[in-house]
Amino acid sequence: MVITLCSAGVETYESCEGGLNHAYPEPSVAFEGAESEGLRAVSVAIATGLPVKELRRVWDVRSGLLHGPWWVMTFWTKKNDER
């Protein structure tokens, strides 16, 4: 997933295969970009056959201040496949 997205110019900076005791419950890739970058990344993922589940625009709170935003794309697995 990361290689596919990076090959298309998506600036990923974090990924997780998902699962118990992982950063994300499902396979996920985080990436930077303006508002249009999320739509472009989803287009790339769908066009190349990646099983996109969800796209999120994310901010977190650090010491009471918002940090972000960035994008997180999550993917279906065989276990949670409801496509």
Biopython code that builds the backbone (N, CA, C, O; Angstrom):
import numpy as np
from Bio.PDB.StructureBuilder import StructureBuilder

atoms = [
    (1, "MET", "N", (0.825, -1.182, 0.000)),
    (1, "MET", "CA", (0.000, 0.000, 0.000)),
    (1, "MET", "C", (0.875, 1.254, 0.000)),
    (1, "MET", "O", (0.659, 2.180, -0.781)),
    (2, "VAL", "N", (1.861, 1.261, 0.888)),
    (2, "VAL", "CA", (2.763, 2.414, 0.973)),
    (2, "VAL", "C", (3.541, 2.576, -0.328)),
    (2, "VAL", "O", (3.653, 3.687, -0.847)),
    (3, "ILE", "N", (4.073, 1.492, -0.854)),
    (3, "ILE", "CA", (4.852, 1.578, -2.093)),
    (3, "ILE", "C", (3.989, 2.089, -3.234)),
    (3, "ILE", "O", (4.431, 2.921, -4.026)),
    (4, "THR", "N", (2.771, 1.598, -3.321)),
    (4, "THR", "CA", (1.854, 2.043, -4.374)),
    (4, "THR", "C", (1.578, 3.530, -4.256)),
    (4, "THR", "O", (1.653, 4.251, -5.252)),
    (5, "LEU", "N", (1.259, 4.005, -3.054)),
    (5, "LEU", "CA", (0.955, 5.420, -2.856)),
    (5, "LEU", "C", (2.189, 6.295, -3.090)),
    (5, "LEU", "O", (2.099, 7.333, -3.746)),
    (6, "CYS", "N", (3.334, 5.881, -2.558)),
    (6, "CYS", "CA", (4.564, 6.667, -2.747)),
    (6, "CYS", "C", (4.952, 6.741, -4.218)),
    (6, "CYS", "O", (5.421, 7.780, -4.683)),
    (7, "SER", "N", (4.762, 5.653, -4.950)),
    (7, "SER", "CA", (5.078, 5.635, -6.381)),
    (7, "SER", "C", (4.263, 6.659, -7.157)),
    (7, "SER", "O", (4.683, 7.125, -8.216)),
    (8, "ALA", "N", (3.102, 7.004, -6.629)),
    (8, "ALA", "CA", (2.228, 7.993, -7.269)),
    (8, "ALA", "C", (2.445, 9.390, -6.703)),
    (8, "ALA", "O", (1.706, 10.315, -7.040)),
    (9, "GLY", "N", (3.453, 9.552, -5.844)),
    (9, "GLY", "CA", (3.773, 10.876, -5.317)),
    (9, "GLY", "C", (3.057, 11.259, -4.043)),
    (9, "GLY", "O", (3.119, 12.418, -3.633)),
    (10, "VAL", "N", (2.371, 10.311, -3.395)),
    (10, "VAL", "CA", (1.718, 10.596, -2.121)),
    (10, "VAL", "C", (2.794, 10.581, -1.037)),
    (10, "VAL", "O", (3.540, 9.609, -0.917)),
    (11, "GLU", "N", (2.878, 11.648, -0.252)),
    (11, "GLU", "CA", (3.932, 11.787, 0.755)),
    (11, "GLU", "C", (3.520, 11.133, 2.071)),
    (11, "GLU", "O", (3.079, 11.807, 3.001)),
    (12, "THR", "N", (3.672, 9.809, 2.135)),
    (12, "THR", "CA", (3.325, 9.078, 3.345)),
    (12, "THR", "C", (4.400, 9.301, 4.409)),
    (12, "THR", "O", (5.566, 9.531, 4.087)),
    (13, "TYR", "N", (4.000, 9.232, 5.670)),
    (13, "TYR", "CA", (4.990, 9.345, 6.732)),
    (13, "TYR", "C", (4.770, 8.336, 7.847)),
    (13, "TYR", "O", (5.577, 8.261, 8.773)),
    (14, "GLU", "N", (3.700, 7.564, 7.779)),
    (14, "GLU", "CA", (3.418, 6.584, 8.814)),
    (14, "GLU", "C", (2.492, 5.527, 8.233)),
    (14, "GLU", "O", (1.590, 5.832, 7.452)),
    (15, "SER", "N", (2.730, 4.277, 8.627)),
    (15, "SER", "CA", (1.824, 3.214, 8.221)),
    (15, "SER", "C", (1.762, 2.171, 9.326)),
    (15, "SER", "O", (2.653, 2.079, 10.171)),
    (16, "CYS", "N", (0.694, 1.391, 9.299)),
    (16, "CYS", "CA", (0.486, 0.373, 10.331)),
    (16, "CYS", "C", (-0.309, -0.765, 9.701)),
    (16, "CYS", "O", (-1.260, -0.522, 8.958)),
    (17, "GLU", "N", (0.073, -1.996, 9.993)),
    (17, "GLU", "CA", (-0.669, -3.134, 9.455)),
    (17, "GLU", "C", (-1.973, -3.373, 10.200)),
    (17, "GLU", "O", (-2.813, -4.154, 9.753)),
    (18, "GLY", "N", (-2.146, -2.701, 11.337)),
    (18, "GLY", "CA", (-3.372, -2.808, 12.109)),
    (18, "GLY", "C", (-3.413, -4.045, 12.984)),
    (18, "GLY", "O", (-2.665, -5.000, 12.774)),
    (19, "GLY", "N", (-4.296, -4.013, 13.964)),
    (19, "GLY", "CA", (-4.470, -5.158, 14.841)),
    (19, "GLY", "C", (-4.305, -4.801, 16.302)),
    (19, "GLY", "O", (-4.027, -3.654, 16.652)),
    (20, "LEU", "N", (-4.480, -5.791, 17.138)),
    (20, "LEU", "CA", (-4.362, -5.628, 18.577)),
    (20, "LEU", "C", (-2.963, -5.138, 18.936)),
    (20, "LEU", "O", (-1.967, -5.664, 18.439)),
    (21, "ASN", "N", (-2.896, -4.131, 19.799)),
    (21, "ASN", "CA", (-1.637, -3.528, 20.249)),
    (21, "ASN", "C", (-0.878, -2.796, 19.146)),
    (21, "ASN", "O", (0.332, -2.604, 19.261)),
    (22, "HIS", "N", (-1.559, -2.387, 18.087)),
    (22, "HIS", "CA", (-0.961, -1.585, 17.023)),
    (22, "HIS", "C", (-1.491, -0.153, 17.134)),
    (22, "HIS", "O", (-2.430, 0.117, 17.884)),
    (23, "ALA", "N", (-0.887, 0.740, 16.390)),
    (23, "ALA", "CA", (-1.305, 2.148, 16.422)),
    (23, "ALA", "C", (-2.724, 2.335, 15.898)),
    (23, "ALA", "O", (-3.439, 3.230, 16.349)),
    (24, "TYR", "N", (-3.131, 1.505, 14.957)),
    (24, "TYR", "CA", (-4.466, 1.582, 14.362)),
    (24, "TYR", "C", (-5.104, 0.198, 14.408)),
    (24, "TYR", "O", (-4.394, -0.806, 14.364)),
    (25, "PRO", "N", (-6.430, 0.128, 14.495)),
    (25, "PRO", "CA", (-7.090, -1.175, 14.522)),
    (25, "PRO", "C", (-7.108, -1.881, 13.158)),
    (25, "PRO", "O", (-7.227, -3.105, 13.095)),
    (26, "GLU", "N", (-6.989, -1.107, 12.065)),
    (26, "GLU", "CA", (-6.977, -1.687, 10.726)),
    (26, "GLU", "C", (-5.767, -1.155, 9.961)),
    (26, "GLU", "O", (-5.164, -0.167, 10.380)),
    (27, "PRO", "N", (-5.399, -1.794, 8.843)),
    (27, "PRO", "CA", (-4.280, -1.282, 8.055)),
    (27, "PRO", "C", (-4.517, 0.180, 7.702)),
    (27, "PRO", "O", (-5.594, 0.544, 7.231)),
    (28, "SER", "N", (-3.503, 1.022, 7.931)),
    (28, "SER", "CA", (-3.659, 2.467, 7.749)),
    (28, "SER", "C", (-2.372, 3.085, 7.228)),
    (28, "SER", "O", (-1.273, 2.610, 7.512)),
    (29, "VAL", "N", (-2.532, 4.152, 6.461)),
    (29, "VAL", "CA", (-1.400, 4.936, 5.973)),
    (29, "VAL", "C", (-1.720, 6.400, 6.225)),
    (29, "VAL", "O", (-2.790, 6.882, 5.854)),
    (30, "ALA", "N", (-0.785, 7.109, 6.859)),
    (30, "ALA", "CA", (-0.934, 8.550, 7.094)),
    (30, "ALA", "C", (-0.067, 9.297, 6.089)),
    (30, "ALA", "O", (1.031, 8.858, 5.749)),
    (31, "PHE", "N", (-0.576, 10.426, 5.623)),
    (31, "PHE", "CA", (0.174, 11.205, 4.637)),
    (31, "PHE", "C", (-0.163, 12.677, 4.753)),
    (31, "PHE", "O", (-1.211, 13.057, 5.274)),
    (32, "GLU", "N", (0.750, 13.497, 4.255)),
    (32, "GLU", "CA", (0.618, 14.945, 4.273)),
    (32, "GLU", "C", (-0.104, 15.410, 3.015)),
    (32, "GLU", "O", (-0.229, 14.666, 2.042)),
    (33, "GLY", "N", (-0.573, 16.642, 3.050)),
    (33, "GLY", "CA", (-1.112, 17.228, 1.836)),
    (33, "GLY", "C", (-2.272, 18.164, 2.090)),
    (33, "GLY", "O", (-2.936, 18.107, 3.125)),
    (34, "ALA", "N", (-2.494, 19.018, 1.122)),
    (34, "ALA", "CA", (-3.601, 19.970, 1.170)),
    (34, "ALA", "C", (-4.928, 19.219, 1.032)),
    (34, "ALA", "O", (-4.954, 17.995, 0.904)),
    (35, "GLU", "N", (-6.006, 19.963, 1.059)),
    (35, "GLU", "CA", (-7.337, 19.354, 1.011)),
    (35, "GLU", "C", (-7.542, 18.446, -0.189)),
    (35, "GLU", "O", (-8.192, 17.408, -0.062)),
    (36, "SER", "N", (-7.011, 18.801, -1.345)),
    (36, "SER", "CA", (-7.200, 17.988, -2.550)),
    (36, "SER", "C", (-6.366, 16.710, -2.543)),
    (36, "SER", "O", (-6.664, 15.782, -3.294)),
    (37, "GLU", "N", (-5.334, 16.644, -1.717)),
    (37, "GLU", "CA", (-4.450, 15.476, -1.725)),
    (37, "GLU", "C", (-5.157, 14.205, -1.267)),
    (37, "GLU", "O", (-4.849, 13.120, -1.761)),
    (38, "GLY", "N", (-6.084, 14.317, -0.348)),
    (38, "GLY", "CA", (-6.816, 13.139, 0.101)),
    (38, "GLY", "C", (-7.597, 12.502, -1.033)),
    (38, "GLY", "O", (-7.578, 11.282, -1.199)),
    (39, "LEU", "N", (-8.284, 13.324, -1.813)),
    (39, "LEU", "CA", (-9.062, 12.808, -2.938)),
    (39, "LEU", "C", (-8.158, 12.189, -3.999)),
    (39, "LEU", "O", (-8.490, 11.159, -4.586)),
    (40, "ARG", "N", (-7.013, 12.825, -4.240)),
    (40, "ARG", "CA", (-6.064, 12.292, -5.217)),
    (40, "ARG", "C", (-5.524, 10.933, -4.748)),
    (40, "ARG", "O", (-5.428, 9.993, -5.537)),
    (41, "ALA", "N", (-5.176, 10.839, -3.467)),
    (41, "ALA", "CA", (-4.634, 9.593, -2.929)),
    (41, "ALA", "C", (-5.673, 8.469, -2.987)),
    (41, "ALA", "O", (-5.338, 7.332, -3.320)),
    (42, "VAL", "N", (-6.914, 8.779, -2.667)),
    (42, "VAL", "CA", (-7.978, 7.765, -2.769)),
    (42, "VAL", "C", (-8.144, 7.332, -4.215)),
    (42, "VAL", "O", (-8.323, 6.144, -4.482)),
    (43, "SER", "N", (-8.091, 8.257, -5.142)),
    (43, "SER", "CA", (-8.203, 7.916, -6.567)),
    (43, "SER", "C", (-7.097, 6.962, -6.986)),
    (43, "SER", "O", (-7.348, 5.977, -7.681)),
    (44, "VAL", "N", (-5.877, 7.254, -6.566)),
    (44, "VAL", "CA", (-4.738, 6.377, -6.865)),
    (44, "VAL", "C", (-4.973, 4.997, -6.266)),
    (44, "VAL", "O", (-4.802, 3.982, -6.941)),
    (45, "ALA", "N", (-5.365, 4.964, -4.995)),
    (45, "ALA", "CA", (-5.562, 3.691, -4.307)),
    (45, "ALA", "C", (-6.640, 2.845, -4.987)),
    (45, "ALA", "O", (-6.439, 1.651, -5.212)),
    (46, "ILE", "N", (-7.767, 3.448, -5.310)),
    (46, "ILE", "CA", (-8.859, 2.709, -5.945)),
    (46, "ILE", "C", (-8.458, 2.252, -7.349)),
    (46, "ILE", "O", (-8.740, 1.119, -7.740)),
    (47, "ALA", "N", (-7.801, 3.134, -8.106)),
    (47, "ALA", "CA", (-7.393, 2.790, -9.472)),
    (47, "ALA", "C", (-6.389, 1.647, -9.507)),
    (47, "ALA", "O", (-6.321, 0.914, -10.494)),
    (48, "THR", "N", (-5.616, 1.488, -8.450)),
    (48, "THR", "CA", (-4.615, 0.414, -8.406)),
    (48, "THR", "C", (-5.111, -0.812, -7.647)),
    (48, "THR", "O", (-4.351, -1.753, -7.424)),
    (49, "GLY", "N", (-6.376, -0.805, -7.251)),
    (49, "GLY", "CA", (-6.975, -1.975, -6.634)),
    (49, "GLY", "C", (-6.786, -2.128, -5.140)),
    (49, "GLY", "O", (-7.065, -3.194, -4.591)),
    (50, "LEU", "N", (-6.315, -1.077, -4.463)),
    (50, "LEU", "CA", (-6.188, -1.165, -3.009)),
    (50, "LEU", "C", (-7.581, -1.129, -2.374)),
    (50, "LEU", "O", (-8.454, -0.407, -2.855)),
    (51, "PRO", "N", (-7.800, -1.892, -1.308)),
    (51, "PRO", "CA", (-9.131, -1.999, -0.699)),
    (51, "PRO", "C", (-9.425, -0.869, 0.300)),
    (51, "PRO", "O", (-9.452, -1.093, 1.510)),
    (52, "VAL", "N", (-9.641, 0.334, -0.216)),
    (52, "VAL", "CA", (-9.866, 1.508, 0.636)),
    (52, "VAL", "C", (-11.144, 1.349, 1.437)),
    (52, "VAL", "O", (-12.201, 1.025, 0.896)),
    (53, "LYS", "N", (-11.031, 1.581, 2.723)),
    (53, "LYS", "CA", (-12.188, 1.541, 3.618)),
    (53, "LYS", "C", (-12.649, 2.944, 3.972)),
    (53, "LYS", "O", (-13.847, 3.229, 3.966)),
    (54, "GLU", "N", (-11.692, 3.830, 4.284)),
    (54, "GLU", "CA", (-12.067, 5.143, 4.817)),
    (54, "GLU", "C", (-10.923, 6.133, 4.602)),
    (54, "GLU", "O", (-9.752, 5.758, 4.566)),
    (55, "LEU", "N", (-11.290, 7.396, 4.459)),
    (55, "LEU", "CA", (-10.327, 8.491, 4.405)),
    (55, "LEU", "C", (-10.714, 9.499, 5.482)),
    (55, "LEU", "O", (-11.872, 9.907, 5.576)),
    (56, "ARG", "N", (-9.744, 9.893, 6.287)),
    (56, "ARG", "CA", (-10.003, 10.846, 7.372)),
    (56, "ARG", "C", (-9.064, 12.033, 7.269)),
    (56, "ARG", "O", (-7.909, 11.898, 6.864)),
    (57, "ARG", "N", (-9.572, 13.188, 7.638)),
    (57, "ARG", "CA", (-8.738, 14.381, 7.838)),
    (57, "ARG", "C", (-8.586, 14.492, 9.347)),
    (57, "ARG", "O", (-9.587, 14.557, 10.061)),
    (58, "VAL", "N", (-7.351, 14.516, 9.850)),
    (58, "VAL", "CA", (-7.095, 14.338, 11.275)),
    (58, "VAL", "C", (-6.310, 15.496, 11.876)),
    (58, "VAL", "O", (-5.375, 16.021, 11.271)),
    (59, "TRP", "N", (-6.713, 15.875, 13.069)),
    (59, "TRP", "CA", (-5.973, 16.797, 13.932)),
    (59, "TRP", "C", (-5.832, 16.086, 15.270)),
    (59, "TRP", "O", (-6.727, 15.333, 15.656)),
    (60, "ASP", "N", (-4.749, 16.299, 15.978)),
    (60, "ASP", "CA", (-4.718, 15.816, 17.350)),
    (60, "ASP", "C", (-4.502, 16.997, 18.286)),
    (60, "ASP", "O", (-4.217, 18.110, 17.845)),
    (61, "VAL", "N", (-4.640, 16.746, 19.566)),
    (61, "VAL", "CA", (-4.489, 17.797, 20.570)),
    (61, "VAL", "C", (-3.247, 17.486, 21.390)),
    (61, "VAL", "O", (-3.143, 16.426, 22.006)),
    (62, "ARG", "N", (-2.308, 18.424, 21.389)),
    (62, "ARG", "CA", (-1.073, 18.282, 22.159)),
    (62, "ARG", "C", (-0.952, 19.482, 23.081)),
    (62, "ARG", "O", (-0.902, 20.628, 22.634)),
    (63, "SER", "N", (-0.907, 19.204, 24.347)),
    (63, "SER", "CA", (-0.797, 20.261, 25.365)),
    (63, "SER", "C", (-1.895, 21.307, 25.189)),
    (63, "SER", "O", (-1.666, 22.503, 25.367)),
    (64, "GLY", "N", (-3.084, 20.836, 24.839)),
    (64, "GLY", "CA", (-4.219, 21.729, 24.696)),
    (64, "GLY", "C", (-4.285, 22.494, 23.383)),
    (64, "GLY", "O", (-5.157, 23.346, 23.212)),
    (65, "LEU", "N", (-3.378, 22.206, 22.450)),
    (65, "LEU", "CA", (-3.351, 22.893, 21.159)),
    (65, "LEU", "C", (-3.567, 21.897, 20.030)),
    (65, "LEU", "O", (-3.083, 20.766, 20.081)),
    (66, "LEU", "N", (-4.308, 22.338, 18.996)),
    (66, "LEU", "CA", (-4.511, 21.481, 17.827)),
    (66, "LEU", "C", (-3.220, 21.361, 17.034)),
    (66, "LEU", "O", (-2.491, 22.338, 16.864)),
    (67, "HIS", "N", (-2.946, 20.169, 16.556)),
    (67, "HIS", "CA", (-1.793, 19.895, 15.711)),
    (67, "HIS", "C", (-2.311, 19.183, 14.471)),
    (67, "HIS", "O", (-3.069, 18.220, 14.584)),
    (68, "GLY", "N", (-1.916, 19.639, 13.302)),
    (68, "GLY", "CA", (-2.391, 19.024, 12.056)),
    (68, "GLY", "C", (-2.892, 20.101, 11.124)),
    (68, "GLY", "O", (-2.587, 21.278, 11.316)),
    (69, "PRO", "N", (-3.636, 19.728, 10.143)),
    (69, "PRO", "CA", (-4.209, 18.420, 9.858)),
    (69, "PRO", "C", (-3.309, 17.577, 8.946)),
    (69, "PRO", "O", (-2.361, 18.072, 8.337)),
    (70, "TRP", "N", (-3.644, 16.293, 8.880)),
    (70, "TRP", "CA", (-3.052, 15.372, 7.938)),
    (70, "TRP", "C", (-4.129, 14.378, 7.548)),
    (70, "TRP", "O", (-5.258, 14.452, 8.032)),
    (71, "TRP", "N", (-3.782, 13.460, 6.684)),
    (71, "TRP", "CA", (-4.726, 12.467, 6.176)),
    (71, "TRP", "C", (-4.397, 11.090, 6.716)),
    (71, "TRP", "O", (-3.228, 10.764, 6.927)),
    (72, "VAL", "N", (-5.422, 10.277, 6.942)),
    (72, "VAL", "CA", (-5.246, 8.862, 7.257)),
    (72, "VAL", "C", (-6.210, 8.071, 6.373)),
    (72, "VAL", "O", (-7.420, 8.296, 6.393)),
    (73, "MET", "N", (-5.654, 7.147, 5.604)),
    (73, "MET", "CA", (-6.463, 6.263, 4.779)),
    (73, "MET", "C", (-6.417, 4.876, 5.421)),
    (73, "MET", "O", (-5.341, 4.371, 5.743)),
    (74, "THR", "N", (-7.581, 4.266, 5.603)),
    (74, "THR", "CA", (-7.629, 2.917, 6.159)),
    (74, "THR", "C", (-8.101, 1.946, 5.080)),
    (74, "THR", "O", (-8.714, 2.335, 4.086)),
    (75, "PHE", "N", (-7.798, 0.680, 5.309)),
    (75, "PHE", "CA", (-8.047, -0.335, 4.292)),
    (75, "PHE", "C", (-8.788, -1.526, 4.885)),
    (75, "PHE", "O", (-8.614, -1.864, 6.056)),
    (76, "TRP", "N", (-9.618, -2.155, 4.054)),
    (76, "TRP", "CA", (-10.309, -3.379, 4.435)),
    (76, "TRP", "C", (-9.305, -4.511, 4.529)),
    (76, "TRP", "O", (-8.306, -4.529, 3.810)),
    (77, "THR", "N", (-9.571, -5.446, 5.409)),
    (77, "THR", "CA", (-8.831, -6.707, 5.465)),
    (77, "THR", "C", (-9.825, -7.823, 5.195)),
    (77, "THR", "O", (-11.035, -7.597, 5.209)),
    (78, "LYS", "N", (-9.331, -9.003, 4.953)),
    (78, "LYS", "CA", (-10.241, -10.144, 4.730)),
    (78, "LYS", "C", (-11.132, -10.357, 5.937)),
    (78, "LYS", "O", (-12.280, -10.776, 5.795)),
    (79, "LYS", "N", (-10.610, -10.069, 7.137)),
    (79, "LYS", "CA", (-11.369, -10.255, 8.365)),
    (79, "LYS", "C", (-12.554, -9.284, 8.457)),
    (79, "LYS", "O", (-13.627, -9.665, 8.927)),
    (80, "ASN", "N", (-12.366, -8.021, 8.007)),
    (80, "ASN", "CA", (-13.432, -7.027, 8.140)),
    (80, "ASN", "C", (-14.032, -6.637, 6.789)),
    (80, "ASN", "O", (-14.690, -5.603, 6.677)),
    (81, "ASP", "N", (-13.808, -7.453, 5.776)),
    (81, "ASP", "CA", (-14.220, -7.124, 4.403)),
    (81, "ASP", "C", (-15.731, -7.065, 4.265)),
    (81, "ASP", "O", (-16.425, -8.073, 4.399)),
    (82, "GLU", "N", (-16.233, -5.847, 3.992)),
    (82, "GLU", "CA", (-17.661, -5.633, 3.742)),
    (82, "GLU", "C", (-17.859, -4.806, 2.490)),
    (82, "GLU", "O", (-18.888, -4.150, 2.324)),
    (83, "ARG", "N", (-16.865, -4.838, 1.600)),
    (83, "ARG", "CA", (-16.951, -4.051, 0.377)),
    (83, "ARG", "C", (-18.112, -4.532, -0.382)),
    (83, "ARG", "O", (-18.399, -4.019, -1.464)),
]
sb = StructureBuilder()
sb.init_structure("model")
sb.init_model(0)
sb.init_chain("A")
sb.init_seg("    ")
for serial, (resi, resn, name, xyz) in enumerate(atoms, 1):
    if name == "N":
        sb.init_residue(resn, " ", resi, " ")
    sb.init_atom(name, np.array(xyz, "f"), 0.0, 1.0, " ", f" {name:<3s}", serial, name[0])
structure = sb.get_structure()
